[in-house]
Amino acid sequence: MTMLHFSLDRDAAGVAWLTMDVKGRSVNVMAHEVMAELYAVIDDLVATPPTGFVFQSGKDRGFIFGADINEFSSFETKETLRAHIDGVLACFQKIEELPCPTVILVDGICVGGGLELALAFDRIIAIDSPSCQFGFPEINLGLLPGYGGSARAYDRMGVAGALNLTLYGRSMKASDAFAANIVDHLVADRGALTVAARQAIAGEITRRVRPDDGDRRSVLDAERSKIETRMRVENTPAPFGILDHYSLKEIHKNNLLENETNLFCDLMMTPASKGLRRNFQLVDAVKKGGRGDPQVSHVHVIGAGTMGGDIAAVAAMSGFDVTLQDLSADAIDAAIARATKLYERRLKDPKKIDLALSRLKADPDGEGLPDADLMIEAVAENLQVKKAVFASAEARMKPDAMMATNTSAIPLQQIGEALASPERLIGMHFFNPVPVLPLVEVVYTEASRSDFIERAMYVCGAMKKQPIRCKSSPGFLVNRALLPYLFKAIEDVLDGAEPDMLDEALVGFGMPMGPIELCDQIGLDVCLDAGIVIGMSNRVKNKLTAMREAGTLGRKTGSGFYQWEDKTAIRPRGSYDAEELAAMASELLSPLVAECRSAVSEGVVDSADMADAACIFGIGFPAFRGGPIFWDESKTV
């Protein structure tokens, strides 16, 4: 049998060793043609059974990353999807029923369909390394495992372990997978896998004993209670479907297998799964834009406020040498103190914390500027202040060093007027809080050097951020789209709409917060200043001006459109008609969608995909909607 993606060898003892090495891919993926080849291999083993069967990877990194998500779009009906699943299930069932010991050797990332394959083997052996991880990420696509994984996970782990694996999409390292009963045996390194495989074939390594379910109903009720506080079944049906799946009156592997297929086929056709699968592809596309060598080792940040200090902290945590400049030594000290807390939370290891802190240096006089490869300005959102900072910095920096501004709305052309070489200027607009929010708008003008734009994208990637290119224009993309939506909500309030109802409509839609509460959260003075740059109606401008003059700026002053207590808006959270809320949400979002479309047509962003991605990553537009343009187009299909 000629094979492209597998090689099969039988040793002198009659043990079959199958190695997966998908051709043309850096990692193993279970694409359709790969699975067709696996079917043929397994049929050959069924026809001529070996004395033992060992499955391993031939890749240098990873093990199996699951199915090829890009192929999901080929399943246009439940019938075609079910036919595909039936083929995979039959293959895995044949592995499970081979009349010999079967062992799978996991030496890297083993997720999704890869883990479902592993669960069909008698013994799972893994290397005890952080690079070796197990998980079911399907929930992030609005699905549950579809190749028998939910049933076989229950068969190995019990209900609590299976729920933890299927409901949350988190991967676990090999040692945790061993503790959770996924893995039967751990070895120190790849070199020990072959010996362990032979021991397992000889019966010297046994399968772990499945834990008892205990009170299954209590476990399910506790998980349902947690899910209901964060999600709504009409928006994200998958977690509720999984809970119902494990609530079957008669629960065992066979009926879980049957129900899993039915549920998977139903979920695959939902708008939520379509939106989440698009979101997955958007994340992948944006991350690819950030992969490359930035040719930057030293970053100089000017401005040690919340934004500048946190940009500096994340850059140092990501391996860059960072100097932090500010007129106030106290501001620099406060920024380094915040960085220390961030590193303690994220890095945990004292050696890693000390190393990150050693890369972050206080530099009140800007002595690091002459050696910096990249300067990021994060001072007050004031054009004249920014121009003064850039003019001074340019005189001290290397002629080939990059100069970036963190402005959220000011057109770069205006800032560039202060520079002798405006082609050096780009924007790197981070979002607050910097350690949490992934988006960075990489902004450019007609004058900006193309290699600087590209290298800035790579800097963002090195900082584990998601960079999106934006042509300089008022508000770039995110604020251009967000502010008209917020101002539309304020217009509705001025026309007599209840703020609480407006907010409930958008929370019900899936936004993390409604528009009126978000205005208060941002600060009404900030909304006013940004609106002056972007544009707003005189009614909204007059309202926000009056509120600023009255000192009612939202959360930070304790009152705005709402009263605030302990950082929480006092909202009545009334009960409203669902159809009315849905119509209200659609109307409120219309200016956001319109601005995204305009930004695409004007070339402010490269594509509708990037506009949608920016709104998901930067605004919190619900990922299960797939982005504003995708959602709007889906309504008319």
ZAMARGU-4260 file (C-alpha; in steps of 0.2 Angstrom, whole numbers, plus 5000, padded with zeros to 4 digits):
<rodrens>
0) 5000/5000/5000 | 5007/5017/4995 | 5005/5030/5008 | 5009/5049/5009 | 5005/5053/5027
5) 5009/5037/5036 | 5022/5023/5037 | 5019/5006/5044 | 5032/4994/5050 | 5030/4977/5058
10) 5044/4971/5069 | 5051/4954/5072 | 5039/4951/5086 | 5024/4955/5075 | 5021/4972/5083
15) 5014/4985/5070 | 5022/5003/5072 | 5012/5016/5063 | 5020/5033/5061 | 5009/5049/5056
20) 5019/5062/5047 | 5006/5072/5036 | 5015/5078/5020 | 5016/5097/5017 | 5011/5102/5035
25) 5022/5107/5049 | 5010/5098/5061 | 4999/5083/5060 | 4981/5088/5055 | 4967/5075/5052
30) 4962/5082/5035 | 4950/5071/5024 | 4963/5064/5013 | 4974/5059/5029 | 4959/5051/5037
35) 4955/5041/5021 | 4973/5034/5022 | 4971/5030/5040 | 4955/5020/5036 | 4965/5009/5024
40) 4979/5006/5036 | 4967/5001/5050 | 4957/4989/5038 | 4974/4981/5033 | 4978/4978/5052
45) 4960/4971/5054 | 4963/4959/5040 | 4980/4954/5046 | 4981/4957/5065 | 4997/4961/5073
50) 5003/4955/5090 | 5002/4973/5096 | 4999/4990/5088 | 5009/5006/5092 | 5004/5023/5085
55) 5016/5038/5085 | 5020/5055/5077 | 5035/5058/5065 | 5034/5077/5067 | 5047/5087/5077
60) 5033/5097/5086 | 5016/5093/5091 | 5007/5077/5090 | 4990/5079/5082 | 4981/5095/5081
65) 4964/5088/5077 | 4953/5090/5062 | 4956/5104/5048 | 4944/5117/5053 | 4945/5124/5035
70) 4936/5108/5029 | 4921/5111/5040 | 4913/5122/5027 | 4912/5107/5015 | 4898/5100/5026
75) 4883/5109/5020 | 4870/5097/5027 | 4868/5086/5042 | 4868/5071/5031 | 4885/5074/5023
80) 4892/5078/5040 | 4885/5062/5048 | 4892/5052/5034 | 4909/5059/5038 | 4907/5056/5056
85) 4901/5038/5054 | 4917/5034/5044 | 4928/5041/5058 | 4919/5032/5071 | 4920/5016/5062
90) 4939/5018/5060 | 4941/5022/5079 | 4929/5007/5084 | 4940/4995/5073 | 4956/5001/5083
95) 4947/4999/5099 | 4942/4981/5094 | 4959/4975/5087 | 4963/4958/5095 | 4979/4964/5102
100) 4986/4977/5114 | 4986/4995/5107 | 4996/5009/5113 | 4998/5027/5107 | 5013/5038/5111
105) 5010/5056/5113 | 5025/5068/5112 | 5016/5085/5110 | 5000/5094/5107 | 4986/5081/5107
110) 4969/5090/5105 | 4952/5089/5097 | 4951/5074/5085 | 4969/5070/5090 | 4964/5066/5108
115) 4948/5057/5102 | 4960/5046/5092 | 4971/5043/5107 | 4956/5038/5118 | 4952/5024/5106
120) 4968/5015/5111 | 4970/5003/5126 | 4985/5013/5133 | 4990/5032/5132 | 5008/5035/5136
125) 5015/5053/5136 | 5030/5063/5139 | 5030/5073/5156 | 5034/5090/5147 | 5024/5106/5146
130) 5025/5104/5127 | 5014/5089/5129 | 4996/5094/5131 | 4979/5087/5130 | 4962/5095/5127
135) 4945/5097/5118 | 4944/5115/5111 | 4928/5111/5101 | 4918/5121/5113 | 4927/5137/5106
140) 4919/5132/5089 | 4902/5130/5096 | 4903/5111/5096 | 4907/5096/5107 | 4919/5082/5102
145) 4912/5073/5087 | 4923/5058/5084 | 4917/5049/5100 | 4927/5059/5112 | 4913/5064/5124
150) 4909/5046/5126 | 4927/5039/5128 | 4931/5053/5139 | 4917/5048/5151 | 4922/5030/5150
155) 4940/5035/5156 | 4937/5050/5167 | 4919/5049/5174 | 4907/5064/5172 | 4917/5077/5182
160) 4932/5074/5171 | 4923/5073/5155 | 4913/5089/5159 | 4929/5099/5163 | 4937/5093/5147
165) 4922/5097/5135 | 4914/5112/5143 | 4929/5124/5145 | 4941/5121/5130 | 4956/5122/5141
170) 4971/5111/5137 | 4980/5102/5152 | 4999/5098/5153 | 5003/5079/5153 | 5005/5078/5172
175) 4988/5085/5174 | 4981/5073/5161 | 4988/5059/5170 | 4980/5065/5186 | 4964/5067/5177
180) 4965/5049/5171 | 4967/5053/5152 | 4985/5047/5152 | 4990/5029/5158 | 5009/5032/5160
185) 5022/5046/5159 | 5040/5045/5153 | 5054/5058/5155 | 5057/5061/5137 | 5054/5056/5119
190) 5068/5043/5120 | 5059/5033/5133 | 5043/5031/5123 | 5048/5016/5113 | 5053/5006/5129
195) 5037/5011/5137 | 5027/5005/5122 | 5035/4988/5123 | 5031/4987/5141 | 5013/4991/5138
200) 5012/4978/5124 | 5019/4966/5136 | 5006/4970/5149 | 5018/4979/5161 | 5009/4996/5160
205) 4990/4994/5164 | 4976/5006/5161 | 4971/5018/5175 | 4955/5014/5185 | 4940/5025/5180
210) 4935/5036/5195 | 4917/5034/5202 | 4904/5047/5196 | 4898/5050/5214 | 4882/5061/5213
215) 4881/5064/5195 | 4866/5075/5197 | 4875/5087/5209 | 4890/5088/5197 | 4879/5093/5183
220) 4869/5105/5193 | 4885/5114/5199 | 4892/5115/5181 | 4875/5121/5174 | 4874/5135/5188
225) 4891/5141/5183 | 4887/5141/5164 | 4871/5150/5166 | 4879/5165/5175 | 4890/5168/5159
230) 4880/5162/5144 | 4863/5161/5136 | 4857/5146/5128 | 4849/5156/5113 | 4867/5163/5110
235) 4878/5149/5113 | 4869/5132/5114 | 4884/5121/5114 | 4888/5121/5133 | 4870/5118/5137
240) 4869/5104/5125 | 4884/5096/5133 | 4876/5097/5150 | 4860/5089/5143 | 4871/5076/5134
245) 4878/5070/5151 | 4861/5071/5159 | 4854/5057/5149 | 4844/5045/5160 | 4853/5030/5153
250) 4872/5035/5152 | 4885/5023/5145 | 4897/5024/5131 | 4886/5017/5117 | 4871/5029/5120
255) 4883/5043/5122 | 4891/5039/5105 | 4874/5040/5097 | 4869/5055/5106 | 4885/5064/5102
260) 4883/5062/5084 | 4866/5069/5084 | 4871/5084/5095 | 4887/5087/5085 | 4877/5088/5068
265) 4864/5100/5076 | 4877/5111/5084 | 4887/5112/5068 | 4872/5120/5059 | 4869/5134/5072
270) 4873/5152/5069 | 4884/5152/5084 | 4895/5138/5078 | 4897/5146/5061 | 4902/5163/5069
275) 4914/5154/5081 | 4922/5145/5067 | 4924/5161/5058 | 4932/5169/5073 | 4944/5154/5074
280) 4950/5158/5056 | 4951/5177/5060 | 4962/5174/5075 | 4973/5162/5064 | 4974/5175/5050
285) 4978/5190/5062 | 4992/5179/5071 | 5000/5175/5055 | 5002/5194/5052 | 5012/5195/5068
290) 5024/5181/5064 | 5042/5187/5059 | 5058/5194/5065 | 5055/5212/5071 | 5073/5216/5072
295) 5070/5225/5088 | 5079/5222/5104 | 5077/5238/5114 | 5060/5247/5116 | 5060/5265/5124
300) 5043/5270/5131 | 5039/5288/5134 | 5024/5290/5146 | 5023/5280/5162 | 5004/5282/5165
305) 4992/5267/5164 | 4994/5264/5145 | 5013/5268/5144 | 5018/5258/5160 | 5008/5243/5155
310) 5015/5243/5137 | 5032/5244/5144 | 5028/5230/5156 | 5021/5218/5143 | 5036/5222/5131
315) 5049/5217/5145 | 5039/5202/5149 | 5040/5197/5131 | 5059/5198/5130 | 5062/5215/5125
320) 5074/5227/5134 | 5064/5242/5139 | 5068/5259/5146 | 5053/5269/5153 | 5053/5288/5153
325) 5042/5300/5161 | 5043/5318/5169 | 5037/5310/5185 | 5048/5298/5194 | 5033/5293/5205
330) 5024/5288/5189 | 5038/5277/5184 | 5039/5269/5201 | 5021/5265/5201 | 5022/5258/5183
335) 5036/5246/5189 | 5026/5241/5204 | 5011/5237/5193 | 5023/5227/5182 | 5029/5217/5197
340) 5012/5212/5202 | 5008/5207/5183 | 5024/5196/5183 | 5019/5188/5199 | 5002/5183/5192
345) 5008/5178/5175 | 5025/5171/5177 | 5025/5164/5195 | 5042/5157/5194 | 5053/5169/5204
350) 5068/5168/5192 | 5057/5172/5177 | 5050/5187/5187 | 5067/5194/5191 | 5072/5191/5173
355) 5057/5201/5167 | 5060/5215/5180 | 5079/5216/5175 | 5073/5220/5157 | 5062/5235/5163
360) 5072/5250/5168 | 5067/5267/5175 | 5074/5280/5163 | 5067/5297/5168 | 5080/5307/5158
365) 5077/5297/5142 | 5095/5290/5141 | 5089/5274/5132 | 5083/5284/5117 | 5099/5284/5107
370) 5101/5265/5108 | 5082/5261/5106 | 5076/5252/5090 | 5058/5257/5093 | 5051/5271/5103
375) 5033/5270/5108 | 5025/5287/5114 | 5010/5285/5126 | 5008/5303/5134 | 4992/5313/5135
380) 4980/5313/5120 | 4985/5331/5116 | 4992/5335/5098 | 5004/5348/5104 | 5011/5338/5118
385) 5014/5323/5106 | 5022/5334/5093 | 5034/5341/5106 | 5038/5323/5112 | 5042/5317/5094
390) 5052/5332/5089 | 5063/5330/5104 | 5065/5311/5102 | 5069/5312/5084 | 5084/5323/5087
395) 5091/5309/5099 | 5087/5293/5091 | 5096/5282/5078 | 5091/5287/5060 | 5084/5270/5057
400) 5074/5268/5073 | 5056/5266/5072 | 5045/5279/5081 | 5027/5274/5086 | 5013/5283/5094
405) 4999/5275/5105 | 4986/5288/5100 | 4969/5282/5100 | 4961/5294/5087 | 4973/5308/5082
410) 4978/5306/5063 | 4996/5302/5062 | 4999/5315/5048 | 4996/5329/5061 | 5009/5321/5073
415) 5021/5319/5059 | 5021/5337/5055 | 5034/5338/5070 | 5046/5326/5062 | 5060/5330/5049
420) 5057/5312/5043 | 5038/5308/5045 | 5041/5291/5036 | 5048/5285/5052 | 5031/5287/5061
425) 5019/5273/5063 | 5005/5270/5076 | 5004/5256/5088 | 4987/5258/5097 | 4986/5247/5111
430) 4969/5244/5121 | 4966/5246/5140 | 4970/5236/5150 | 4985/5231/5139 | 4990/5215/5148
435) 4972/5208/5144 | 4966/5215/5128 | 4974/5207/5113 | 4971/5220/5099 | 4984/5232/5093
440) 4980/5244/5078 | 4996/5246/5068 | 4993/5263/5060 | 5002/5270/5044 | 5001/5285/5033
445) 5005/5286/5014 | 5023/5292/5020 | 5026/5277/5033 | 5040/5265/5028 | 5032/5248/5023
450) 5046/5239/5032 | 5042/5248/5048 | 5024/5244/5047 | 5028/5225/5045 | 5041/5226/5059
455) 5028/5234/5071 | 5017/5219/5067 | 5030/5207/5072 | 5034/5217/5088 | 5015/5215/5092
460) 5016/5196/5088 | 5031/5194/5100 | 5021/5203/5113 | 5007/5190/5110 | 4996/5203/5103
465) 4985/5202/5088 | 4990/5216/5076 | 4978/5223/5062 | 4984/5236/5050 | 4975/5252/5049
470) 4977/5267/5037 | 4978/5283/5047 | 4961/5292/5048 | 4950/5299/5062 | 4947/5285/5075
475) 4956/5272/5064 | 4945/5257/5064 | 4939/5253/5082 | 4935/5270/5088 | 4928/5275/5072
480) 4916/5260/5073 | 4913/5261/5092 | 4909/5279/5095 | 4895/5281/5083 | 4886/5266/5091
485) 4889/5274/5108 | 4883/5291/5102 | 4867/5282/5094 | 4863/5275/5111 | 4865/5292/5120
490) 4853/5300/5106 | 4840/5287/5111 | 4842/5291/5129 | 4839/5309/5124 | 4824/5304/5115
495) 4817/5295/5131 | 4823/5278/5130 | 4828/5269/5146 | 4846/5267/5148 | 4844/5250/5156
500) 4833/5243/5142 | 4846/5249/5129 | 4860/5240/5139 | 4850/5224/5142 | 4847/5223/5123
505) 4865/5223/5119 | 4870/5212/5134 | 4857/5200/5127 | 4865/5201/5110 | 4881/5195/5117
510) 4891/5211/5121 | 4901/5211/5137 | 4892/5227/5142 | 4879/5239/5135 | 4883/5255/5127
515) 4877/5267/5141 | 4886/5258/5154 | 4901/5257/5143 | 4901/5276/5141 | 4901/5278/5160
520) 4915/5265/5161 | 4926/5274/5148 | 4922/5291/5156 | 4911/5304/5148 | 4925/5317/5146
525) 4935/5304/5136 | 4919/5300/5125 | 4917/5319/5122 | 4936/5322/5118 | 4935/5307/5106
530) 4919/5313/5098 | 4926/5330/5094 | 4940/5321/5084 | 4928/5308/5076 | 4912/5319/5075
535) 4895/5318/5084 | 4879/5327/5084 | 4877/5344/5093 | 4864/5336/5104 | 4876/5322/5110
540) 4890/5335/5111 | 4880/5347/5122 | 4874/5333/5133 | 4892/5327/5136 | 4898/5344/5139
545) 4885/5348/5152 | 4889/5332/5161 | 4908/5336/5161 | 4905/5353/5168 | 4894/5345/5181
550) 4908/5333/5186 | 4897/5318/5182 | 4909/5308/5172 | 4904/5291/5175 | 4912/5277/5185
555) 4927/5287/5190 | 4916/5301/5199 | 4903/5289/5205 | 4889/5296/5194 | 4886/5298/5175
560) 4871/5291/5166 | 4870/5278/5181 | 4875/5280/5199 | 4890/5269/5203 | 4895/5259/5219
565) 4911/5250/5221 | 4914/5250/5202 | 4897/5243/5198 | 4883/5253/5189 | 4867/5253/5199
570) 4855/5247/5185 | 4837/5241/5187 | 4840/5227/5176 | 4822/5226/5171 | 4813/5212/5161
575) 4809/5216/5143 | 4801/5208/5128 | 4814/5198/5119 | 4809/5202/5102 | 4809/5221/5106
580) 4826/5219/5113 | 4833/5210/5098 | 4826/5224/5087 | 4833/5237/5098 | 4850/5229/5097
585) 4850/5228/5078 | 4845/5246/5077 | 4859/5252/5089 | 4872/5242/5080 | 4868/5249/5063
590) 4880/5263/5064 | 4894/5252/5070 | 4891/5240/5055 | 4890/5255/5043 | 4907/5262/5049
595) 4915/5245/5047 | 4909/5244/5029 | 4915/5262/5025 | 4932/5258/5033 | 4934/5243/5021
600) 4928/5252/5006 | 4940/5267/5010 | 4955/5255/5013 | 4957/5260/5031 | 4958/5241/5034
605) 4963/5228/5022 | 4947/5218/5021 | 4930/5214/5029 | 4939/5200/5039 | 4951/5212/5047
610) 4936/5224/5051 | 4927/5210/5059 | 4942/5204/5069 | 4946/5221/5075 | 4928/5223/5082
615) 4929/5206/5091 | 4946/5209/5098 | 4945/5227/5102 | 4926/5231/5105 | 4921/5214/5112
620) 4909/5211/5098 | 4903/5193/5102 | 4914/5180/5094 | 4899/5169/5091 | 4892/5182/5079
625) 4908/5181/5069 | 4910/5200/5068 | 4898/5214/5063 | 4899/5213/5044 | 4898/5194/5045
630) 4883/5195/5057 | 4874/5208/5046 | 4876/5198/5030 | 4870/5182/5039 | 4854/5191/5044
635) 4850/5193/5025 | 4854/5175/5020
</rodrens>
